[in-house]
Each structure stands twice: as C-alpha cells, then as structure tokens.
Amino acid sequence: MIERARSPLRFLAPIALIAATLIVYVVVTGSVGGGEEEPTATNSAVQRLEGDREKKPDSSEPETYEIQSGDTLDAIAADTGVSAEKIEELNPDLDPQALIAGQELTLRE
C-alpha cells in the first residue's frame, strides 16, 4: 500500500470556516469594538446647539469679542452665547454681511 503525504493545505478548510463565522458575527452585530455609536456631524451639531441654548451669560464671560477671519454673526453668537439680534442691537454700526477681522464687538451692556 502506498501512503500519500498529507498536505498542509488540509488546515485551510477549518481556518476558512472560522474566518467566515467571524465575518458573519461582525456584520450581524454591526461593529468589532463594543458597538458604541460614532458621533455623526448631525449628532454633534444638535448636541452643540442644545448646549448653547442652556448656556446663560454670567459675569465671568467676556464683554467683547474680536472678530476673526472667516467668522459669521451666527457663529459668533453660538460661540459666545449671545444672540445675533442682541449683538446687532449692541453694535449698531455693525454690518453682519461684512465683518472685519480685528473689529471688537460689544457682547454685554
């Protein structure tokens, strides 16, 4: 009787089966690392807006703001916790469409 040499490839079938099972598990559960949801841009924006609504001005907050390049009135309002309308009211010479970098805005009376 002639003996055939056993091929090392005989281990590939069980390894492939384990890999396929692992892939199915990952697809079904949705993630490899514990299933925590990654923050999305929408979730982050909503959380930031909710935080801004709860923010109340106090005496420790600055009374002025220096406009930076690329700032918009809405972004300044969100960053400072002062409404855009209030900023316009306190700065009557302000043109919201043409903010100038370096210009100081009054935020409090």
C-alpha positions in Angstrom: 0.0 0.0 0.0 1.3 3.4 -0.9 0.9 6.2 1.7 0.1 9.6 0.4 1.8 12.6 2.1 -0.6 14.7 3.9 -0.8 18.3 2.6 -0.5 21.3 4.9 -3.5 22.7 3.0 -5.8 20.4 4.9 -5.8 23.1 7.7 -7.3 25.7 5.4 -10.9 24.5 5.5 -11.2 24.9 9.3 -9.5 28.3 9.2 -11.8 29.4 6.4 -14.8 28.3 8.4 -13.7 30.2 11.5 -13.0 33.3 9.4 -16.4 33.1 7.7 -18.1 32.7 11.1 -16.2 35.7 12.5 -17.2 37.9 9.5 -20.8 36.9 9.8 -20.7 37.8 13.5 -19.2 41.2 12.8 -21.7 42.0 10.1 -24.7 41.0 12.3 -23.5 42.9 15.4 -22.5 45.9 13.4 -19.1 46.5 14.8 -15.9 45.0 16.1 -15.2 47.4 19.0 -18.1 47.1 21.5 -21.0 48.6 19.5 -20.6 52.2 20.6 -22.1 54.6 18.1 -19.7 57.0 16.4 -20.8 60.6 16.7 -22.0 62.0 13.4 -21.9 65.5 12.2 -25.7 65.8 12.8 -25.5 64.4 16.4 -22.6 66.8 17.2 -24.4 69.8 15.8 -27.5 69.0 17.7 -25.6 68.5 20.9 -23.8 71.8 20.4 -27.0 73.7 19.7 -28.7 72.2 22.8 -25.7 73.2 24.9 -25.8 76.7 23.5 -29.5 77.1 24.5 -28.7 76.1 28.1 -25.8 78.5 28.3 -26.6 81.5 30.3 -24.4 84.6 30.3 -22.7 85.3 33.7 -20.3 87.9 34.9 -17.3 85.8 34.1 -18.0 85.7 30.4 -16.2 88.3 28.2 -17.9 91.6 27.4 -16.3 91.9 24.0 -15.3 89.7 21.1 -12.6 90.2 18.5 -13.8 89.1 15.1 -11.6 86.5 13.5 -11.1 85.9 9.7 -14.0 83.7 8.5 -16.3 84.5 11.4 -20.0 84.9 10.8 -22.5 86.6 13.1 -24.3 83.3 13.7 -21.0 81.5 14.6 -20.1 84.3 17.0 -23.5 84.1 18.6 -23.1 80.4 19.0 -19.6 80.7 20.5 -20.4 83.5 22.9 -24.0 82.5 24.0 -25.3 85.9 22.9 -28.0 86.0 20.2 -27.2 87.5 16.9 -30.0 90.0 17.4 -28.5 91.1 20.7 -25.1 91.6 19.1 -26.6 93.7 16.3 -28.5 95.7 18.9 -25.4 96.4 21.0 -23.3 97.2 17.9 -25.5 99.4 15.7 -22.6 100.2 13.3 -22.1 96.5 12.5 -22.7 95.2 9.0 -23.4 91.5 9.5 -22.6 90.8 5.9 -19.2 92.5 6.0 -17.5 91.5 9.3 -13.9 92.9 9.6 -11.2 90.7 11.2 -9.9 92.5 14.3 -13.0 94.5 14.9 -14.2 94.4 18.5 -17.9 93.6 19.2 -19.7 94.5 22.4 -21.4 91.5 23.9 -22.8 92.9 27.2 -24.2 96.3 28.3 
